[in-house]
């Protein structure tokens, strides 16, 4: 009984974060806490640089960021890293692979800092329980909607990385970020090396292009903060 009470208290600690998670849109506070217990949700804390999911492992669980952040990365045969994306609270990761029951995932998930993550076995979401919970259909709808949104994001990244030059890739990415934020001033979730890995370009060439764009009066930048002029 004590363990259950501790679990509920922990869930309540992150209730505001969980309410903003796309998986739980339209689900009330009481239903959300009850649902997490029903789904057997578990939480773990990971140190910085810890590999949360290793390439080649099977996929069963959906991850929900409660605190911290992780990078989703891929390595090619030559050992070059490509960043698929950064995941921060209250975002979700691994849902596509978990739904497809992939036996060997083609990417890794690494903690950028100390991070707390909730895991839910995907089969508990896709198959309704014997309690016939009323919120389950909403949860499945939210999962499908989130998968569709992620598919669109991957399409946008493919459009960016298909550009021929570093300059074209960088400007396409920055313009996308400006549209998302609704402002010409915005922050990106990457440092220089991570941005180079995301755009699939050399860091030295990227830094040179940013400096050139500054001199041309096209943008201003300081670390991960950019302004399109």
C-alpha positions in Angstrom: 0.0 0.0 0.0 2.9 2.4 0.8 4.5 1.8 -2.6 1.2 2.6 -4.3 0.8 5.8 -2.3 4.4 6.8 -3.1 3.8 6.1 -6.8 0.7 8.3 -6.8 2.6 11.2 -5.1 5.3 10.9 -7.7 2.8 11.0 -10.6 1.1 14.1 -9.0 4.5 15.8 -8.9 4.7 15.6 -12.7 0.9 16.0 -13.3 1.2 19.4 -15.0 3.9 18.1 -17.3 1.9 14.9 -18.1 -1.2 17.0 -18.8 0.7 18.8 -21.6 2.0 15.5 -23.1 0.3 14.9 -26.5 -0.6 11.3 -25.5 -2.9 12.6 -22.7 -4.8 15.4 -24.4 -8.5 15.4 -23.4 -8.0 13.2 -20.3 -8.9 14.6 -16.9 -6.5 14.8 -13.9 -8.2 11.9 -12.0 -8.5 9.7 -15.0 -4.9 10.4 -15.9 -3.5 9.3 -12.6 -5.8 6.2 -12.6 -4.8 5.4 -16.2 -1.1 5.5 -15.5 -1.6 2.9 -12.8 -3.7 0.8 -15.1 -1.1 1.0 -17.8 1.7 0.0 -15.4 3.7 3.2 -16.1 7.2 3.2 -14.6 9.8 6.0 -14.2 13.6 5.9 -14.3 16.3 8.5 -13.8 19.3 8.6 -16.2 22.6 10.3 -15.8 24.1 12.6 -18.4 25.4 10.7 -21.5 23.7 7.5 -20.4 22.3 5.5 -23.4 18.6 5.1 -22.6 18.0 3.1 -25.8 20.8 1.4 -27.6 20.8 0.8 -31.4 19.9 -2.9 -32.1 17.7 -3.3 -29.1 14.0 -4.3 -29.4 11.3 -1.7 -28.9 8.4 -2.3 -26.5 8.1 0.8 -24.5 7.1 4.4 -25.2 9.1 7.0 -23.4 7.7 10.3 -22.0 10.1 13.0 -20.9 9.4 14.3 -17.4 12.6 16.3 -16.9 15.9 16.8 -18.7 16.3 16.0 -22.4 17.6 13.3 -24.7 19.0 13.2 -28.3 17.8 10.6 -30.8 20.8 9.7 -33.0 21.9 7.4 -35.8 25.3 6.3 -36.8 26.3 5.4 -40.4 28.7 2.7 -41.4 31.6 5.2 -41.3 30.8 6.2 -37.7 29.3 9.6 -38.6 26.6 10.7 -36.2 23.3 12.2 -37.4 20.9 13.7 -34.9 17.3 12.8 -35.7 16.0 15.2 -33.0 16.0 16.4 -29.4 13.3 15.3 -27.0 12.3 17.5 -24.0 9.3 17.5 -21.6 6.5 16.7 -22.2 7.4 15.1 -25.5 7.2 11.4 -26.4 9.8 9.1 -28.1 10.1 5.5 -29.5 6.3 5.3 -30.1 6.6 4.4 -33.8 9.1 1.6 -33.2 7.1 0.3 -30.1 3.8 0.2 -32.1 5.6 -1.7 -34.9 7.2 -4.0 -32.4 10.6 -3.5 -34.1 13.1 -6.1 -33.0 16.2 -4.0 -33.7 15.8 -0.3 -33.6 18.1 1.6 -36.0 18.9 4.4 -33.6 20.0 5.3 -30.1 18.6 7.6 -27.4 21.2 9.3 -25.2 20.6 11.6 -22.2 21.9 15.1 -22.7 21.6 15.8 -18.9 20.2 14.1 -15.9 16.7 13.1 -17.0 13.6 11.5 -15.6 11.6 9.4 -18.1 8.3 7.6 -17.8 7.9 4.3 -19.8 4.7 2.6 -20.8 4.5 -0.8 -22.5 3.0 0.0 -25.9 0.9 -3.2 -25.8 -0.9 -1.9 -22.8 -2.1 1.1 -24.9 -3.0 -0.7 -28.1 -4.9 -3.5 -26.3 -7.7 -2.3 -24.0 -7.7 -3.7 -20.5 -10.4 -5.8 -18.8 -11.5 -2.7 -16.9 -12.8 -1.3 -20.2 -11.6 2.2 -19.1 -13.5 5.0 -20.9 -10.3 7.1 -21.5 -8.6 4.3 -23.5 -10.1 5.2 -26.9 -8.9 8.8 -26.4 -5.4 7.5 -25.6 -5.3 5.5 -28.8 -6.6 8.4 -30.8 -3.9 10.7 -29.3 -1.2 8.1 -30.1 -2.2 7.9 -33.7 -2.3 11.7 -34.0 1.1 12.0 -32.5 2.5 9.4 -34.9 1.1 11.4 -37.8 2.7 14.6 -36.5 6.1 12.9 -36.1 5.8 11.6 -39.7 5.3 15.2 -40.9 8.4 16.3 -38.8 10.5 13.6 -40.4 9.4 14.7 -43.9 10.4 18.3 -43.0 13.8 17.2 -41.9 14.2 15.2 -45.1 13.4 18.3 -47.1 16.0 20.3 -45.2 18.8 17.7 -45.5 18.1 17.2 -49.2 19.3 20.8 -49.9 22.6 20.8 -51.8 24.6 23.3 -49.8 25.3 23.9 -46.1 23.9 27.4 -46.5 20.7 26.2 -48.0 20.3 23.5 -45.3 21.0 26.0 -42.5 18.6 28.7 -43.8 15.8 26.1 -44.5 16.2 24.9 -40.9 16.3 28.4 -39.3 13.3 29.5 -41.4 11.3 26.5 -40.1 12.3 27.3 -36.5 11.2 31.0 -37.0 7.8 29.8 -38.4 7.3 27.4 -35.4 8.1 30.1 -32.8 6.2 32.8 -34.7 9.1 35.2 -34.3 12.3 36.2 -36.1 14.1 35.7 -32.7 14.2 32.1 -31.4 16.4 29.5 -29.8 17.2 26.1 -31.3 17.7 22.9 -29.2 21.3 22.3 -30.5 24.8 23.5 -29.9 27.1 23.9 -33.0 28.2 20.2 -33.2 24.6 19.0 -32.7 23.3 21.3 -35.3 26.0 20.1 -37.8 25.0 16.5 -37.0 21.3 17.3 -37.5 21.9 19.0 -40.8 24.4 16.3 -41.8 27.2 18.8 -42.6 30.8 19.4 -41.3 30.9 21.6 -38.2 33.7 23.8 -39.6 31.7 24.5 -42.7 28.6 25.3 -40.7 30.5 27.7 -38.5 32.0 29.4 -41.5 28.6 29.8 -43.1 27.1 31.3 -40.0 29.9 33.8 -39.8 29.4 34.7 -43.5 25.6 35.1 -43.0 26.4 37.4 -40.0 28.7 39.6 -42.2 26.1 39.8 -44.9 23.5 41.0 -42.4 21.2 38.1 -42.9 21.2 36.9 -39.3 22.6 37.4 -35.8 23.4 34.6 -33.5 24.8 33.9 -30.0 25.2 30.3 -29.0 21.8 28.7 -29.7 19.9 32.0 -30.1 19.2 33.2 -33.6 17.6 36.3 -35.1 16.7 36.5 -38.8 17.2 40.1 -40.0 
